[in-house]
Amino acid sequence: MNIRMVLLASAAAFAASTPVLAADAIVAAEPEPVEYVRVCDAYGTGYFYIPGTETCLKIEGYIRFQVNVGDRVGNSLTRANDSDWDAVTRGQVQFTAKSDTEYGPLTGVIVMQFNADNATDQDAILDSAYLDIAGFRAGLFYSWWDDGLSGETDDIGSIVTLHNSIRYQYESGDFYAGLSVDELEDGFYKTGEGPNNVGVAFGVGGKAGAFSYQVTGGWDFDNEDGAVRAMGTVDIGPGTLGLAAVYSSGPNSYYSAAEWAVAAEYAIKATDKLKITPGVQYYGDIYEAGDDFSDDDAWKVGLTVDYQIVDNFYAKASVQYYDPDNGDDKTSGYFRLQRSF
């Protein structure tokens, strides 16, 4: 036997006597589960489930650029400084959360608003924050007195319509009726009164075919006066006719512009994108100074034009003329661009 045969035989014997060791298996780590955002269609478009919960969330808002000109007329703000024109920008975002409960949907709303008159004069405010369930609402929200006709001429609301309030509103189809208790800390004050005020308001409204209506009232306990307002709209011809009337027993936080007023407008749907709204209002016994209304009257006329440039982007222009019996007449207006999302 030669050397080569001896080496081969030795190697074979060694291999046979050595245990076979299997190589360690390569095991890939399993990816962690990822929960993608799911659409929630139970409450309308735009809602999605917050991952890991059964709560639906909707995020919406708008960006607005506006140039105001002229004077301040009634309760409407048309300029923010001493110049005869003023450009302002606003960004607003709203978060709405909804979830099902045994009492119906539980709703929470937060609205943040950011305003800029210029680079250094800016503010961020809580525009609304409230919870709502089974018709009950509590928090910071706008009252029924914030509603108005669709144009910009009517001046039939409160000076301040955003209150900390508790409200119950019953709704059935095209009808609603409700009652609220409002903290009126930043409303109208008579001599000797201060920011320790409360009011009670009611709202009733609905639709019947082409006709819609609303009746709103409020009693201001500190000022011991109240106001009531009725509004209605009806589709006639190429547009919508709107009429409103308001009466106040004395200056109060719900209405203080005049003892009584009537307003009318006609919103003309000129095209699918263009709406033209002329309006007029007459004030009887306007408020000027002191604790009561004066014997002077006033009237106001205006025109508002809305144009939808593309989906969710529109332009608005408005001009108003106000003429009191004893006082200087005023002309005001604005031009606005707004993108909603």
C-alpha positions, 0 to 999 in steps of 0.5 A: 500500500502506497502513501496515497492510499494510506492518507485517503484511508485515514481521512475516510476513517476520521470523517466517519468517526466525526459527528455531522454538525448542521449549520444554524438556520437563518430565520428572518425577523417577522415585521411588526404589524402596521395598522393603516388608516381606515376610512370611517364612513359612518359620519359622512365624508372626510372621517378616518379611524384614529389607529388603535381606536374606534374613534373617527376623526375629521380634519378641515379648515381654510386659509383666507386672505382679505383686504378691508376698506372703509369704516366699521359699520354696525357689528361688522369689522371692515378694517383693523387699524387707522388706515383706510385699508387693511390686509389680513390673513387667517388660517383656521383648522377644525378637529372633529372626533366622533364615536358611538355610544349607547346614547348616540354619537359622542362628538368633540370639536376643537377649532383653532384660528390664527390671524395676522394683521402683519408680521408682528401683529398676530394672534392665535385663539380658540375659536370653538371647543365643545362636546356634544351627546344626545342633543346636549352641548357644553363648551365654547361655541357660537349661539343661534344669534350668529346666524344671518342672511347669506349676504353681508348687508344684514346686521341682525346678530349680537356684538359677540356670538361666541359664548361658554354655554350649555345647550340642549337642541332637539332635532327631528328631520328638518325641524329643530328646537333648543334652549341654552344658558350663556355666559355673557362676559364680553357683551353689552353693559349698561352703566354700573354693570360688569362682566358677571352676566348670564343669559338664556336663549332659544332657537327654533327653525327648520325647512319646509320644501323651498322655505326655511325659517328660524326664530331666535330669542334671548334674555339678558339678566344683568341688563334686564332686557331681551331680544327676539328675531325672525328670519326666513328664506324662500327660493324664487326665480333664479335666486333666494329671497331672504327676509329678517326682523328683530326687536330689542326691549333695550340694549342688551348682549343679544341685540344692541344695534337698534330697538328694531330693524328689518332686512331683506336680500335676494341672492341671485344664482347667476351661474353655477359659480357666480352668486350676486346678493343685493341687500338692504336694512332699516334700523329704527331707534339706533343705539348711539351712547348711554343706556337706551336707544336714541330717536334716530333711524338709519338705513344700509344698502349693500352688494356682495358677489361670490365667485367659485374659481375652482373647487374649494377656492373662491373669491368674495367682494362686498361693499356696504353703505350706511347712512344714519339720521344724525351722523356721517354716512360710511362706506365699507367693504372687502375683497377676499380669497379663500381656500377650504379643505 
